[in-house]
Amino acid sequence: MPSVARGDRFSVQDLIVEASYGIGARPARLVMTTLGTVLGIGSLVVTIGFAQTAAGQIARQFDAVAATQVVITPNTTQSANGTAVATARIPWDAAARVERLVGVERAGLITEVPLGELTVTAVPVNDPSAAATLSPAVVATSPELLDAVRGTVVTGRYFDAGHDRRADRVVVLGERAAERLGINRLDTQPAIFIGEISYTVIGIVNGMQRRPDMLDSVILPLGTARADFNVRAPDEVQIQIVIGAGSVVARQAPIAIDPNAPDSYSVQAPPTGSKLQKNVQADINVVFLILGAIALLAGGLGIANVTLLSVMERVGEIGLRRALGATRRQIAGQFMVESVVIGLLGGLIGSALGVFAVVIVALVQQWTPILDPAVAIGSALLGAVVGLAAGVYPALRASSIEPITALRGGP
């Protein structure tokens, strides 16, 4: 005989209806139970979001400080008297050659100016009775170097291509050199003296993240250094590059400077990846994930406790349903569905609140919020998984209650 479906069989629809009644019968308890999951999932999303955002900030700081500078210098060899002698010369138009390369944003030239017995002073008179002081160093640069080393003008201006081409006797002072020489304003057109030659101060600069030693220096145009001090060639090329172009620029820049002898130059370029950066990001991710897991565990325990308490309070209801023909499996299924629904609801709310918190905090701190969409979606579904795991024991406890014991008011 073919099997005939029984009209009174407990269907999935009946299970959902019973679970819905069970969930909605106690709104206050539903709110408190859901709150535990909301806090757990929200904490998980927030911690992962902050970990990813912090990792992005760390990466940006590493990139800004170490990954956008290339320095090219001539190779050197030891002379007979033990001094280092350059084996090649950097051409005067090296910066213009390098700037044509892809990935190069700015380039500038710099060289030290040998003074010999000359001194740098702010007054033309040499007072023999005055205490001897150490003169600031003197360097010569191309007009583009200020941007290449990320310097800023405090007051006045930096010299331009016209000053360089005409070999004008103008200088720019590093902030600490200006303080040492007693010059803090330019409206009186102050001058300094290198030996007996006067040079007009046209600007004071600071910053110089790539060459902080220049803050203690007097800076001349290259043309002026060539005319007054017989400077023969630049000492180095400072190049500012886009992030990630270090290896390409390091390979191509020496060829652009001297196609016939690119091996005559030494290149200092940032690596393509920073091991320290990756280690710091990994440590931060581990710490935040541990905190999120602890918060999520607390939420799961909250669901389990409240669900178990609900089982103990509904012993009479369970006994009556068992007496009317409900099986152990149906009783367990009802409490499992209730727990999963509560977990899913808490996961959705917690995930939304977590994303909102990450975005708000990042905007307040002027960061770029970073959060993988899969984390937000997965966290919401994780709430249902936590509810499922938390409801296993209470469901088994409910299904093990005997009808006669429950109707008599026993545990």
DRENSEDO-112491 format. One line per field, with one value per residue (C-alpha): residue number from 1; residue in three letters; chain; x, y, z. Coordinates in pm, 1 decimal, always signed. Example, Ala and Ser with C-alpha at 12.3 -4.5 7.8 and 13.67 -1.06 7.14 Angstrom:
i c(1:2) .
aa c(Ala:Ser) .
ch c(A:A) .
px c(+1230.0:+1367.0) .
py c(-450.0:-106.0) .
pz c(+780.0:+714.0) .
This chain:
i c(1:2:3:4:5:6:7:8:9:10:11:12:13:14:15:16:17:18:19:20:21:22:23:24:25:26:27:28:29:30:31:32:33:34:35:36:37:38:39:40:41:42:43:44:45:46:47:48:49:50:51:52:53:54:55:56:57:58:59:60:61:62:63:64:65:66:67:68:69:70:71:72:73:74:75:76:77:78:79:80:81:82:83:84:85:86:87:88:89:90:91:92:93:94:95:96:97:98:99:100:101:102:103:104:105:106:107:108:109:110:111:112:113:114:115:116:117:118:119:120:121:122:123:124:125:126:127:128:129:130:131:132:133:134:135:136:137:138:139:140:141:142:143:144:145:146:147:148:149:150:151:152:153:154:155:156:157:158:159:160:161:162:163:164:165:166:167:168:169:170:171:172:173:174:175:176:177:178:179:180:181:182:183:184:185:186:187:188:189:190:191:192:193:194:195:196:197:198:199:200:201:202:203:204:205:206:207:208:209:210:211:212:213:214:215:216:217:218:219:220:221:222:223:224:225:226:227:228:229:230:231:232:233:234:235:236:237:238:239:240:241:242:243:244:245:246:247:248:249:250:251:252:253:254:255:256:257:258:259:260:261:262:263:264:265:266:267:268:269:270:271:272:273:274:275:276:277:278:279:280:281:282:283:284:285:286:287:288:289:290:291:292:293:294:295:296:297:298:299:300:301:302:303:304:305:306:307:308:309:310:311:312:313:314:315:316:317:318:319:320:321:322:323:324:325:326:327:328:329:330:331:332:333:334:335:336:337:338:339:340:341:342:343:344:345:346:347:348:349:350:351:352:353:354:355:356:357:358:359:360:361:362:363:364:365:366:367:368:369:370:371:372:373:374:375:376:377:378:379:380:381:382:383:384:385:386:387:388:389:390:391:392:393:394:395:396:397:398:399:400:401:402:403:404:405:406:407:408:409:410:411) .
aa c(Met:Pro:Ser:Val:Ala:Arg:Gly:Asp:Arg:Phe:Ser:Val:Gln:Asp:Leu:Ile:Val:Glu:Ala:Ser:Tyr:Gly:Ile:Gly:Ala:Arg:Pro:Ala:Arg:Leu:Val:Met:Thr:Thr:Leu:Gly:Thr:Val:Leu:Gly:Ile:Gly:Ser:Leu:Val:Val:Thr:Ile:Gly:Phe:Ala:Gln:Thr:Ala:Ala:Gly:Gln:Ile:Ala:Arg:Gln:Phe:Asp:Ala:Val:Ala:Ala:Thr:Gln:Val:Val:Ile:Thr:Pro:Asn:Thr:Thr:Gln:Ser:Ala:Asn:Gly:Thr:Ala:Val:Ala:Thr:Ala:Arg:Ile:Pro:Trp:Asp:Ala:Ala:Ala:Arg:Val:Glu:Arg:Leu:Val:Gly:Val:Glu:Arg:Ala:Gly:Leu:Ile:Thr:Glu:Val:Pro:Leu:Gly:Glu:Leu:Thr:Val:Thr:Ala:Val:Pro:Val:Asn:Asp:Pro:Ser:Ala:Ala:Ala:Thr:Leu:Ser:Pro:Ala:Val:Val:Ala:Thr:Ser:Pro:Glu:Leu:Leu:Asp:Ala:Val:Arg:Gly:Thr:Val:Val:Thr:Gly:Arg:Tyr:Phe:Asp:Ala:Gly:His:Asp:Arg:Arg:Ala:Asp:Arg:Val:Val:Val:Leu:Gly:Glu:Arg:Ala:Ala:Glu:Arg:Leu:Gly:Ile:Asn:Arg:Leu:Asp:Thr:Gln:Pro:Ala:Ile:Phe:Ile:Gly:Glu:Ile:Ser:Tyr:Thr:Val:Ile:Gly:Ile:Val:Asn:Gly:Met:Gln:Arg:Arg:Pro:Asp:Met:Leu:Asp:Ser:Val:Ile:Leu:Pro:Leu:Gly:Thr:Ala:Arg:Ala:Asp:Phe:Asn:Val:Arg:Ala:Pro:Asp:Glu:Val:Gln:Ile:Gln:Ile:Val:Ile:Gly:Ala:Gly:Ser:Val:Val:Ala:Arg:Gln:Ala:Pro:Ile:Ala:Ile:Asp:Pro:Asn:Ala:Pro:Asp:Ser:Tyr:Ser:Val:Gln:Ala:Pro:Pro:Thr:Gly:Ser:Lys:Leu:Gln:Lys:Asn:Val:Gln:Ala:Asp:Ile:Asn:Val:Val:Phe:Leu:Ile:Leu:Gly:Ala:Ile:Ala:Leu:Leu:Ala:Gly:Gly:Leu:Gly:Ile:Ala:Asn:Val:Thr:Leu:Leu:Ser:Val:Met:Glu:Arg:Val:Gly:Glu:Ile:Gly:Leu:Arg:Arg:Ala:Leu:Gly:Ala:Thr:Arg:Arg:Gln:Ile:Ala:Gly:Gln:Phe:Met:Val:Glu:Ser:Val:Val:Ile:Gly:Leu:Leu:Gly:Gly:Leu:Ile:Gly:Ser:Ala:Leu:Gly:Val:Phe:Ala:Val:Val:Ile:Val:Ala:Leu:Val:Gln:Gln:Trp:Thr:Pro:Ile:Leu:Asp:Pro:Ala:Val:Ala:Ile:Gly:Ser:Ala:Leu:Leu:Gly:Ala:Val:Val:Gly:Leu:Ala:Ala:Gly:Val:Tyr:Pro:Ala:Leu:Arg:Ala:Ser:Ser:Ile:Glu:Pro:Ile:Thr:Ala:Leu:Arg:Gly:Gly:Pro) .
ch c(A:A:A:A:A:A:A:A:A:A:A:A:A:A:A:A:A:A:A:A:A:A:A:A:A:A:A:A:A:A:A:A:A:A:A:A:A:A:A:A:A:A:A:A:A:A:A:A:A:A:A:A:A:A:A:A:A:A:A:A:A:A:A:A:A:A:A:A:A:A:A:A:A:A:A:A:A:A:A:A:A:A:A:A:A:A:A:A:A:A:A:A:A:A:A:A:A:A:A:A:A:A:A:A:A:A:A:A:A:A:A:A:A:A:A:A:A:A:A:A:A:A:A:A:A:A:A:A:A:A:A:A:A:A:A:A:A:A:A:A:A:A:A:A:A:A:A:A:A:A:A:A:A:A:A:A:A:A:A:A:A:A:A:A:A:A:A:A:A:A:A:A:A:A:A:A:A:A:A:A:A:A:A:A:A:A:A:A:A:A:A:A:A:A:A:A:A:A:A:A:A:A:A:A:A:A:A:A:A:A:A:A:A:A:A:A:A:A:A:A:A:A:A:A:A:A:A:A:A:A:A:A:A:A:A:A:A:A:A:A:A:A:A:A:A:A:A:A:A:A:A:A:A:A:A:A:A:A:A:A:A:A:A:A:A:A:A:A:A:A:A:A:A:A:A:A:A:A:A:A:A:A:A:A:A:A:A:A:A:A:A:A:A:A:A:A:A:A:A:A:A:A:A:A:A:A:A:A:A:A:A:A:A:A:A:A:A:A:A:A:A:A:A:A:A:A:A:A:A:A:A:A:A:A:A:A:A:A:A:A:A:A:A:A:A:A:A:A:A:A:A:A:A:A:A:A:A:A:A:A:A:A:A:A:A:A:A:A:A:A:A:A:A:A:A:A:A:A:A:A:A:A:A:A:A:A:A:A:A:A:A:A:A:A:A:A:A:A:A:A:A:A:A:A:A:A:A:A:A:A:A) .
px c(+0.0:+133.0:+212.0:-42.5:+61.6:-92.8:-289.3:-176.5:+194.6:+412.4:+546.5:+827.1:+565.1:+428.1:+779.7:+837.2:+500.4:+567.8:+915.5:+776.6:+524.4:+797.3:+1019.7:+749.7:+580.4:+842.1:+955.0:+1168.8:+1363.0:+1399.0:+1555.6:+1798.8:+1893.4:+1942.5:+2147.1:+2413.0:+2451.0:+2444.6:+2731.6:+2929.0:+2889.2:+2922.3:+3244.7:+3379.1:+3301.2:+3443.0:+3764.9:+3821.8:+3731.4:+3968.7:+4240.1:+4204.9:+4181.0:+4483.9:+4676.5:+4591.2:+4715.1:+5036.6:+5091.7:+5034.1:+5282.4:+5544.8:+5491.2:+5505.4:+5828.7:+6031.2:+5888.1:+5902.5:+6271.4:+6554.6:+6908.0:+7176.4:+7544.7:+7865.3:+8060.1:+8378.6:+8720.6:+9006.0:+9289.6:+9653.4:+9611.9:+9301.3:+9033.9:+8726.8:+8733.0:+8431.5:+8477.1:+8212.1:+8044.5:+7677.1:+7591.3:+7439.1:+7119.8:+7076.1:+6757.4:+6593.9:+6693.9:+6554.0:+6226.8:+6135.9:+6112.0:+5775.7:+5717.6:+5933.6:+5750.2:+6038.7:+6417.7:+6686.7:+7063.4:+7267.4:+7637.2:+7852.0:+8046.2:+8409.1:+8491.8:+8850.5:+8948.6:+8643.9:+8377.5:+8010.7:+7906.1:+7619.2:+7844.1:+8123.3:+8361.5:+8576.0:+8606.7:+8923.4:+8801.4:+8473.5:+8441.8:+8495.7:+8180.9:+8128.7:+8016.4:+7709.2:+7771.2:+7719.8:+7546.7:+7438.5:+7120.7:+6911.1:+6585.0:+6379.6:+6541.8:+6311.9:+6011.9:+6217.2:+6315.9:+5973.5:+6092.0:+5869.0:+5940.3:+5891.9:+5940.5:+6062.9:+6115.8:+6345.5:+6574.3:+6458.6:+6612.9:+6691.0:+6905.5:+7079.9:+7144.9:+7277.1:+7482.3:+7318.1:+7466.5:+7158.5:+7114.9:+6838.4:+6891.4:+6781.4:+6568.8:+6833.7:+7111.0:+6902.2:+6854.9:+7228.6:+7305.3:+7041.0:+6824.9:+6450.3:+6301.0:+6368.3:+6199.6:+6534.7:+6707.2:+6965.1:+7286.8:+7545.7:+7913.9:+8102.3:+8456.0:+8438.2:+8165.1:+7813.8:+7509.4:+7152.8:+6919.7:+6595.8:+6430.2:+6421.2:+6308.4:+6216.2:+6078.5:+6339.4:+6218.9:+6463.3:+6763.6:+6713.2:+7080.5:+6997.3:+6816.0:+7162.4:+7298.1:+7334.8:+7191.5:+7330.2:+7213.8:+7429.0:+7524.0:+7650.9:+7853.7:+8009.6:+8104.5:+8228.6:+8363.1:+8453.2:+8214.3:+8270.8:+7976.5:+7676.2:+7725.1:+7385.9:+7047.0:+6744.1:+6437.2:+6079.2:+5882.5:+5531.9:+5469.7:+5576.4:+5804.9:+6127.7:+6261.2:+6181.5:+6333.5:+6639.0:+6701.8:+6632.8:+6770.7:+7143.8:+7085.7:+6911.6:+7199.7:+7477.8:+7375.1:+7740.7:+7831.2:+7522.3:+7720.7:+7924.8:+7645.1:+7511.0:+7134.6:+6950.2:+6589.5:+6305.1:+6217.4:+5889.8:+5757.1:+5845.5:+5886.3:+5855.9:+5533.6:+5382.8:+5485.8:+5327.1:+5004.0:+4993.8:+5040.9:+4760.8:+4526.8:+4593.6:+4527.1:+4202.0:+4079.2:+4140.4:+3939.4:+3659.4:+3651.7:+3624.7:+3336.4:+3162.9:+3206.7:+3043.1:+2747.7:+2712.3:+2715.0:+2446.7:+2221.8:+2281.6:+2203.4:+1885.0:+1766.0:+1830.8:+1641.7:+1354.2:+1350.7:+1328.1:+1042.1:+850.2:+862.4:+483.0:+438.4:+690.2:+514.9:+176.5:+309.0:+473.8:+149.7:-35.2:+202.0:+503.7:+822.9:+1159.4:+1288.9:+1009.5:+1067.3:+1442.8:+1379.0:+1158.0:+1422.0:+1696.5:+1497.6:+1432.7:+1801.6:+1906.7:+1653.6:+1770.4:+2133.2:+2063.4:+1867.7:+2145.8:+2405.2:+2230.1:+2189.6:+2539.5:+2703.2:+2522.8:+2615.2:+2976.1:+3014.0:+2857.0:+3095.8:+3405.3:+3301.9:+3220.1:+3544.1:+3753.5:+3591.5:+3641.2:+4009.6:+4042.5:+4137.6:+4026.2:+3775.4:+3867.2:+3639.5:+3599.4:+3229.3:+3266.7:+3336.5:+3008.2:+2801.6:+2985.8:+2946.5:+2570.1:+2558.0:+2798.2:+2531.4:+2304.0:+2587.5:+2649.7:+2277.8:+2278.8:+2573.5:+2432.5:+2094.6:+2220.2:+2236.7:+1908.5:+1733.4:+1866.2:+1763.1:+1411.4:+1375.1:+1475.0:+1186.7:+930.2:+561.6:+442.6:+730.2:+671.4:+295.3:+362.1:+587.0:+913.0:+1246.1) .
py c(+0.0:+346.3:+573.1:+845.5:+1174.9:+1226.0:+1544.1:+1597.6:+1553.1:+1831.7:+2024.1:+2278.1:+2550.0:+2436.6:+2440.2:+2797.5:+2908.7:+2750.9:+2904.0:+3246.3:+3226.7:+3123.4:+3413.3:+3680.4:+3570.3:+3744.5:+4068.4:+4192.6:+3866.9:+3869.8:+4216.2:+4115.5:+3791.2:+3964.9:+4235.9:+3982.9:+3872.8:+4233.4:+4320.7:+4012.2:+4048.2:+4426.6:+4393.0:+4143.6:+4370.8:+4674.2:+4499.3:+4357.6:+4692.6:+4880.0:+4622.3:+4668.8:+5047.2:+5060.5:+4837.3:+5077.8:+5372.9:+5190.1:+5103.6:+5465.9:+5588.9:+5337.6:+5432.3:+5805.4:+5779.1:+5508.5:+5399.8:+5714.2:+5806.2:+5698.3:+5836.0:+5803.2:+5867.5:+5792.8:+5484.8:+5559.7:+5406.1:+5451.9:+5681.1:+5639.6:+5863.2:+5672.6:+5921.4:+5823.2:+5934.5:+5922.9:+5703.1:+5888.9:+6226.4:+6306.4:+6537.3:+6876.5:+6784.9:+6452.2:+6568.6:+6655.7:+6317.0:+6124.9:+6317.8:+6175.1:+5824.6:+5671.1:+5668.7:+5974.1:+6271.9:+6509.4:+6505.4:+6744.4:+6769.9:+6842.2:+6874.1:+6988.0:+7308.5:+7292.5:+7607.4:+7538.2:+7807.4:+8022.5:+8074.6:+8165.1:+8468.1:+8711.3:+9020.2:+9148.1:+9225.3:+8952.9:+9014.3:+8837.3:+8862.5:+8681.6:+8315.7:+8082.1:+7919.1:+7637.0:+7765.2:+7611.7:+7373.3:+7504.8:+7298.3:+7373.6:+7242.0:+7267.9:+7465.6:+7143.1:+6983.7:+7149.3:+6950.5:+6632.0:+6627.8:+6752.4:+7081.3:+7380.3:+7752.6:+7920.7:+8272.2:+8425.8:+8195.0:+7931.3:+8031.2:+7949.9:+7855.1:+8221.3:+8256.0:+7931.8:+8027.3:+8378.4:+8250.3:+8511.6:+8551.0:+8450.8:+8186.6:+8004.4:+7909.5:+7597.1:+7678.0:+7582.6:+7757.2:+8075.7:+8056.2:+8009.7:+8309.5:+8525.1:+8573.0:+8532.9:+8791.9:+8896.5:+9236.2:+9408.2:+9206.0:+9042.0:+8899.0:+8646.7:+8632.5:+8331.3:+8449.8:+8811.0:+8761.2:+8877.5:+8666.3:+8792.6:+8569.4:+8523.6:+8244.7:+8016.8:+7655.7:+7364.6:+7013.0:+6847.3:+6497.6:+6334.4:+6547.0:+6680.2:+6779.7:+7066.2:+7241.1:+7322.0:+7436.5:+7740.8:+7654.1:+7802.7:+7767.3:+7520.3:+7789.0:+8013.5:+7729.3:+7652.7:+8016.4:+8107.5:+7776.7:+7580.1:+7292.4:+7035.7:+6797.3:+6718.6:+6467.0:+6297.2:+6291.3:+6296.1:+6142.3:+6134.5:+5847.1:+5708.1:+5418.4:+5087.4:+5231.1:+5182.8:+4877.7:+5015.7:+5358.7:+5202.8:+5000.1:+5274.4:+5588.4:+5502.1:+5427.1:+5762.0:+5942.8:+5769.5:+5506.2:+5414.3:+5343.2:+5283.9:+5057.8:+5359.7:+5472.2:+5342.9:+5343.8:+5342.5:+5242.6:+5125.9:+4755.5:+4651.0:+4533.4:+4604.0:+4300.4:+4520.3:+4669.5:+4325.9:+4203.0:+4503.2:+4459.5:+4086.6:+4153.4:+4410.8:+4173.5:+3894.7:+4120.8:+4255.5:+3911.7:+3772.6:+4058.2:+4000.0:+3626.4:+3688.9:+3931.7:+3683.6:+3402.4:+3619.0:+3678.2:+3305.2:+3221.3:+3482.6:+3315.8:+2973.1:+3093.6:+3274.2:+2986.1:+2737.2:+2959.6:+2971.9:+2589.5:+2568.6:+2819.0:+2642.2:+2290.6:+2281.6:+2385.6:+2122.9:+1850.9:+1943.8:+1931.7:+1596.2:+1463.2:+1575.2:+1377.2:+1604.1:+1404.9:+1475.3:+1581.5:+1835.0:+1985.3:+2011.2:+2160.3:+2433.4:+2554.4:+2526.9:+2745.4:+2999.4:+3016.0:+3046.4:+3324.3:+3517.1:+3474.1:+3584.0:+3887.5:+3987.7:+3925.3:+4154.4:+4436.4:+4392.9:+4385.6:+4703.0:+4884.7:+4765.9:+4897.2:+5226.6:+5260.7:+5192.8:+5453.7:+5719.4:+5674.2:+5672.0:+5993.9:+6164.6:+6065.2:+6162.8:+5808.5:+5607.5:+5346.0:+4998.1:+4698.5:+4393.9:+4355.4:+3982.3:+4054.1:+4241.4:+3977.0:+3685.1:+3833.9:+3855.7:+3488.2:+3406.5:+3529.1:+3248.0:+2996.7:+3116.7:+3088.2:+2736.6:+2631.7:+2803.5:+2632.4:+2274.6:+2203.2:+2379.6:+2196.9:+1859.6:+1946.9:+2034.2:+1718.8:+1496.4:+1615.7:+1341.8:+1443.4:+1306.6:+1467.8:+1803.9:+1798.4:+1721.7:+2032.0:+1837.6:+1958.5) .
pz c(+0.0:-83.4:+214.6:+287.4:+445.0:+787.5:+828.9:+1184.5:+1116.5:+1266.9:+963.8:+922.8:+909.0:+1243.1:+1385.0:+1272.3:+1409.4:+1749.3:+1761.6:+1668.2:+1950.8:+2188.7:+2086.2:+2086.4:+2409.3:+2624.3:+2448.1:+2738.0:+2753.0:+2374.3:+2392.2:+2666.8:+2492.1:+2157.3:+2327.0:+2422.2:+2059.9:+1938.9:+2171.0:+2073.9:+1696.6:+1713.7:+1911.2:+1658.3:+1361.7:+1540.5:+1637.9:+1289.4:+1133.1:+1362.8:+1293.4:+917.5:+949.3:+1180.3:+941.4:+661.5:+867.3:+953.6:+588.5:+493.0:+753.2:+643.0:+280.4:+351.1:+546.6:+377.2:+44.5:-171.0:-180.5:-407.1:-365.1:-631.7:-558.3:-753.6:-656.1:-462.8:-425.1:-180.8:-289.0:-188.7:+116.6:+233.4:+127.2:-72.6:-434.8:-665.6:-971.4:-1174.1:-1193.0:-1179.1:-1473.3:-1399.4:-1584.3:-1400.8:-1228.8:-1561.6:-1704.5:-1409.5:-1399.9:-1741.2:-1591.9:-1508.5:-1132.5:-1058.7:-913.3:-837.8:-846.2:-726.8:-695.5:-384.9:-307.9:-20.3:-68.4:+50.2:+246.6:+349.5:+599.6:+527.0:+793.5:+781.4:+986.8:+1006.3:+1053.3:+827.0:+1116.0:+1268.8:+1642.3:+1770.8:+2130.5:+2055.4:+2146.3:+1851.3:+1717.7:+1471.4:+1132.9:+970.9:+683.8:+332.1:+64.4:-289.2:-445.4:-756.2:-723.3:-736.9:-434.1:-179.4:-306.4:-353.2:+17.1:+131.5:+270.8:+341.3:+337.7:+676.4:+545.2:+222.8:-74.4:-218.4:-505.1:-857.4:-1193.2:-1263.6:-952.0:-1043.3:-1404.4:-1316.3:-1017.4:-795.0:-449.7:-256.0:+10.3:+193.3:+558.4:+735.9:+1040.1:+1295.7:+1097.2:+1088.0:+1464.8:+1515.3:+1295.4:+1465.8:+1156.6:+1201.0:+965.4:+608.5:+574.6:+645.4:+368.3:+595.7:+459.5:+570.8:+488.0:+362.0:+408.2:+289.7:+28.7:+113.3:+29.1:+65.1:+268.0:+73.3:+271.2:+574.0:+541.0:+766.8:+724.4:+503.0:+594.9:+352.3:+451.0:+805.0:+819.4:+584.0:+870.2:+1006.9:+670.1:+450.2:+107.7:-214.9:-576.1:-769.2:-1021.4:-741.5:-588.7:-928.2:-983.9:-633.8:-499.3:-812.5:-737.0:-1013.6:-982.6:-759.8:-480.6:-509.2:-675.6:-446.9:-613.4:-485.7:-637.7:-625.0:-388.4:-537.7:-808.1:-612.7:-794.5:-1141.6:-1074.8:-911.4:-1226.8:-1481.1:-1313.4:-1349.6:-1717.9:-1762.5:-1592.2:-1788.7:-2045.0:-2106.4:-1743.5:-1529.3:-1296.2:-1184.5:-954.1:-625.3:-576.9:-245.6:-310.4:-86.0:-96.5:-254.4:+82.3:+442.5:+666.7:+973.9:+840.4:+777.3:+1122.5:+1294.6:+1098.3:+1178.5:+1551.5:+1553.2:+1369.9:+1622.0:+1921.3:+1779.7:+1673.5:+2023.2:+2174.7:+1923.3:+1992.8:+2367.7:+2312.7:+2082.6:+2335.4:+2598.5:+2365.5:+2295.6:+2664.5:+2717.8:+2459.9:+2613.7:+2966.3:+2870.4:+2650.2:+2930.3:+3170.5:+2922.2:+2913.0:+3290.3:+3300.3:+3023.4:+3169.9:+3197.7:+2836.4:+2723.2:+2924.3:+2779.2:+2423.0:+2488.2:+2633.7:+2318.5:+2096.6:+2032.8:+1994.0:+2151.9:+1809.8:+1766.7:+2111.0:+2047.2:+1702.9:+1845.9:+2091.7:+1827.9:+1587.6:+1863.4:+1945.2:+1579.0:+1512.2:+1818.1:+1712.7:+1353.7:+1468.0:+1706.3:+1433.7:+1186.1:+1435.8:+1579.9:+1237.1:+1128.9:+1449.9:+1422.7:+1067.1:+1169.9:+1466.4:+1252.5:+996.5:+1257.2:+1454.7:+1136.0:+1013.5:+1349.9:+1349.3:+980.4:+884.0:+586.4:+711.3:+588.4:+639.1:+418.6:+319.2:+373.2:+740.8:+784.9:+602.6:+760.7:+1108.9:+1066.4:+965.5:+1246.3:+1486.6:+1364.0:+1404.2:+1759.5:+1831.9:+1691.3:+1906.1:+2213.1:+2171.8:+2152.2:+2524.7:+2617.5:+2330.4:+2448.8:+2802.3:+2685.1:+2476.4:+2770.2:+2990.8:+3048.3:+3012.5:+3345.6:+3533.6:+3363.5:+3431.5:+3798.3:+3814.1:+3839.0:+3690.7) .
